Amino acid sequence: MTKELLTVSIYTENFIGLLNRVTAIFTKRHVNIESITASKSEIENVHRYTIVVYESKILIEKIVKQLEKQIDVIAAFYHTEVQTVHQEIALYKLQVEHAYKTDFKSVITENNATILEIEKEFIVVEKMGTKAQTDKLYNELKSFGLMQFVRSGRVAITKKKMKVSNILNIEN
């Protein structure tokens, strides 16, 4: 079974404890979640979980079917990398004295990053992009006194129309 990076989209009602039940399904099948985000969706009163896993399609198909059996889950889908448009955001906190190095500004510019805040002791840099792009900047900023790093989970939309609107009989 070949493993690949897959994005699972789960449309749900917004009930307490549902995220725990969803993640438990992945845990029971020994699937590690690479990232997870939750937000409202394009459908009123419906929320969406976007979960990224590195796993085989066969196992994820089984998990998607199991997810759809949950009472509060409206629909679940999985998508390959080429089927989605996706981004992440990363924040980097750096020691301010290192920002005055001559190559710091070029690293920020070349990576299309933005300086969000400059304080007396630190600078916060923001980078939006793919995981590979945020990792590249992370590696380049390590030599500038990296104090903190955090990356969001993946935010993704599919290139094709989602079938969830058909399930709920919604025009979009």
C-alpha positions as CSV (number, residue, x, y, z in Angstrom):
1,M,0.0,0.0,0.0
2,T,1.5,3.3,-1.1
3,K,1.2,6.2,1.3
4,E,0.6,9.7,0.1
5,L,-0.4,13.1,1.6
6,L,-4.2,13.2,1.6
7,T,-6.7,15.9,2.6
8,V,-9.9,14.8,4.3
9,S,-12.8,17.2,4.4
10,I,-15.6,16.5,6.9
11,Y,-18.8,18.6,6.9
12,T,-20.5,18.4,10.3
13,E,-23.0,20.0,12.6
14,N,-21.2,21.9,15.3
15,F,-21.6,19.9,18.5
16,I,-19.4,19.6,21.5
17,G,-17.3,16.4,21.5
18,L,-17.6,15.7,17.8
19,L,-14.0,16.6,17.1
20,N,-12.9,14.1,19.7
21,R,-15.1,11.4,18.1
22,V,-13.6,12.2,14.7
23,T,-10.0,12.1,15.8
24,A,-10.7,8.8,17.7
25,I,-11.6,7.1,14.4
26,F,-8.1,8.0,13.0
27,T,-6.5,6.9,16.3
28,K,-8.2,3.5,16.3
29,R,-6.8,2.8,12.9
30,H,-3.3,4.0,13.9
31,V,-3.4,7.0,11.5
32,N,-1.3,10.0,12.5
33,I,-3.0,13.4,11.8
34,E,-0.4,15.7,10.2
35,S,-2.7,18.8,10.7
36,I,-6.2,19.7,11.5
37,T,-8.3,22.8,11.0
38,A,-11.9,23.6,11.8
39,S,-14.0,26.4,10.6
40,K,-17.5,27.4,9.4
41,S,-18.1,26.3,5.8
42,E,-19.8,27.8,2.8
43,I,-23.1,26.3,4.1
44,E,-24.9,28.1,6.9
45,N,-24.7,26.3,10.3
46,V,-22.3,23.6,8.8
47,H,-18.7,23.4,10.0
48,R,-15.8,21.8,8.1
49,Y,-12.8,19.9,9.5
50,T,-9.8,19.8,7.2
51,I,-7.5,16.9,8.2
52,V,-4.2,16.1,6.5
53,V,-2.8,12.6,6.8
54,Y,0.0,10.7,5.2
55,E,-1.6,7.3,4.5
56,S,-2.8,4.9,1.8
57,K,-6.0,5.8,-0.1
58,I,-7.5,2.4,0.8
59,L,-7.3,3.0,4.5
60,I,-8.6,6.6,4.2
61,E,-11.5,5.4,2.1
62,K,-12.5,3.1,5.0
63,I,-12.1,5.9,7.5
64,V,-14.2,8.3,5.4
65,K,-17.0,5.6,5.3
66,Q,-16.8,5.2,9.0
67,L,-16.9,9.0,9.5
68,E,-20.1,9.3,7.5
69,K,-21.7,6.8,9.9
70,Q,-21.4,9.3,12.7
71,I,-24.7,10.9,13.5
72,D,-23.5,14.6,13.3
73,V,-21.3,14.1,10.2
74,I,-23.1,15.3,7.1
75,A,-20.5,14.2,4.6
76,A,-16.8,13.3,4.4
77,F,-14.4,13.2,1.4
78,Y,-10.8,12.8,0.7
79,H,-8.6,14.5,-1.9
80,T,-5.1,14.1,-3.3
81,E,-2.7,16.9,-3.5
82,V,-3.5,17.7,-7.1
83,Q,-7.2,17.9,-6.4
84,T,-6.9,20.8,-3.9
85,V,-5.7,24.3,-3.6
86,H,-4.1,24.7,-0.2
87,Q,-2.1,27.0,2.0
88,E,-0.7,27.3,5.6
89,I,0.5,30.2,7.6
90,A,3.6,30.2,9.7
91,L,4.9,32.7,12.3
92,Y,8.5,33.0,13.2
93,K,9.7,35.0,16.3
94,L,13.3,36.1,16.0
95,Q,15.8,37.9,18.1
96,V,15.8,41.6,17.0
97,E,19.6,42.0,16.9
98,H,19.9,39.3,14.2
99,A,17.5,41.2,12.0
100,Y,20.2,43.8,11.3
101,K,22.4,41.2,9.5
102,T,22.7,42.2,5.9
103,D,21.2,39.0,4.5
104,F,18.1,38.9,6.8
105,K,16.1,41.3,4.6
106,S,17.0,39.3,1.5
107,V,15.9,36.0,3.1
108,I,12.5,37.6,4.0
109,T,12.1,39.1,0.5
110,E,13.2,36.0,-1.4
111,N,10.7,33.9,0.5
112,N,7.8,36.4,0.1
113,A,7.5,36.7,3.8
114,T,6.2,39.7,5.8
115,I,7.4,41.3,9.0
116,L,4.3,41.6,11.2
117,E,5.7,43.2,14.2
118,I,9.0,44.7,15.4
119,E,9.5,45.0,19.2
120,K,12.5,46.0,21.3
121,E,13.7,42.4,21.7
122,F,12.1,40.4,18.9
123,I,10.6,40.5,15.4
124,V,7.7,38.4,14.2
125,V,7.7,37.2,10.5
126,E,4.8,35.7,8.7
127,K,4.8,33.3,5.7
128,M,1.8,32.0,3.9
129,G,2.4,29.1,1.5
130,T,2.8,25.3,1.3
131,K,4.4,23.3,4.1
132,A,7.5,23.0,1.9
133,Q,7.7,26.8,1.6
134,T,7.2,27.4,5.3
135,D,9.8,24.7,6.1
136,K,12.3,26.3,3.7
137,L,12.0,29.7,5.5
138,Y,12.2,27.9,8.9
139,N,15.6,26.4,7.8
140,E,16.9,29.7,6.6
141,L,15.8,31.6,9.7
142,K,17.4,29.2,12.2
143,S,20.7,31.1,11.9
144,F,18.9,34.4,12.8
145,G,18.1,33.5,16.4
146,L,14.8,31.7,16.0
147,M,12.9,32.0,19.3
148,Q,9.5,30.5,18.4
149,F,7.9,28.9,15.4
150,V,4.3,27.9,14.8
151,R,2.5,26.7,11.7
152,S,-1.3,26.5,11.2
153,G,-3.0,23.4,9.8
154,R,-3.8,23.3,6.1
155,V,-6.6,25.3,4.7
156,A,-7.8,23.7,1.5
157,I,-10.5,23.9,-1.1
158,T,-11.2,21.4,-3.9
159,K,-10.8,22.2,-7.5
160,K,-14.0,20.5,-8.4
161,K,-17.4,21.2,-6.9
162,M,-18.1,19.5,-3.6
163,K,-21.0,17.0,-3.5
164,V,-22.0,18.2,0.0
165,S,-24.2,20.9,-1.6
166,N,-26.2,18.2,-3.5
167,I,-26.6,16.2,-0.3
168,L,-28.2,19.2,1.4
169,N,-30.0,20.4,-1.7
170,I,-28.3,23.8,-1.7
171,E,-27.5,25.9,-4.8
172,N,-23.9,27.2,-5.0
